[in-house]
């Protein structure tokens, strides 16, 4: 874990975050297919993400590494995260 980033309130989902918030993925809930799809998109335990649009009723756009991913509401409600204070380097 990065020394500069302090995780707080570990019981959040991406849908609970606000525009510009940074977080670290804690878990992806759902079936095997959902977990496999998220891994293929680069979202797995320990991944740092940032909300660049939304979240809203239709979903959110996340910055994951060098990519931006548009995910629907049902998907972002299955990604459990730890909110991090301060910017996460690299995203």
Secondary structure, 3 states (H helix, E strand, C coil): CCCCCEEEEEEEEHHHCCCCCEEEEEEECCCHHHHHHHHHCCCCCCCEEEEEEEEECCEEEEEECCEEEEECHHHHCCEEEEEEECCCCCC
